Amino acid sequence: MEITKALAALQPLYGKDNVEIITTDGRRVRGTVRSMKTTQALTTPSVKMEIANGQIVKIPFPTIAEIKDHNIAS
């Protein structure tokens, strides 16, 4: 997924729980969007997710294949 598309998809989900990111290698990470880093020099833009056990998982934007919001729309 393009970095700009991933950022646009993740921005409204910032701080929400029950969000799932599927990576290009098939890994699934489900949790709360905690941080999105896009502007630091010499680093790959990434998103940090807090999963159910409290662990923080860093996912580089170029490895994101799909983003799913499992929250009930109201």
N, C-alpha and C positions, 0 to 999 in steps of 0.2 A: 504494500500500500504506500502511496506517495506520502511524504512527510506532511505536506499541507493538508491532504485529505484526512490523515490520521489525527492531526491537531484539531481540525474543524469538527471531527466526529467526537473527539474526547472532551473538548472544551465544555459543552453543556453537561457532561457527565462528571465534571470535576467535583470531588467530595461525595459523590453518590456511591452507595454500595450496590452490590449485586450486578456488577458490570463484568463481562467476560471478554478477554482478549485471546484470540487464537493466533498463534505464530505460524510462520511459513514452514516450520519443522513439525507442526501438528501439536505443539504444547498448548494447553489451555490453562489460563490463569484467570480466576474469578475472585473478585473482591472489590475494594474501594479505591478509586483513583485518588492518589495522594499528591503527586507532583509531576509536572511536565517541564522538562528542560529542553529548550530549543535554541538558545542563543549563546551558549558558552563556546569559546574558541577551542578548537582541537578536540572536541568531544562529540560523540554521536548523540543526536537528539533522542531522548528516551522518556518513557513514562514510568512512574513508580506506582505499584499497586500494593495495597495492604490486604493480605489474604486472611482467611478465617482464624488462623492460629496467631495472628499478629505480626507475622514475618513480612518484611518489605521485599518485593520482587521487582527488579529493574528490567524493563523490556525496551530495547532499542526500536525506534520507529520503523526503520527499514525491515525489521523482521515481523511486523504486524501484518497479518493476512486478513483478519476480520475483527470487528468490534461489535459486541452484542450488549444491548441494554436489557436486562431481565427485570427491570422495575415495572410495576403495573402502571400504565398510563392512566392519569385521572383527568 
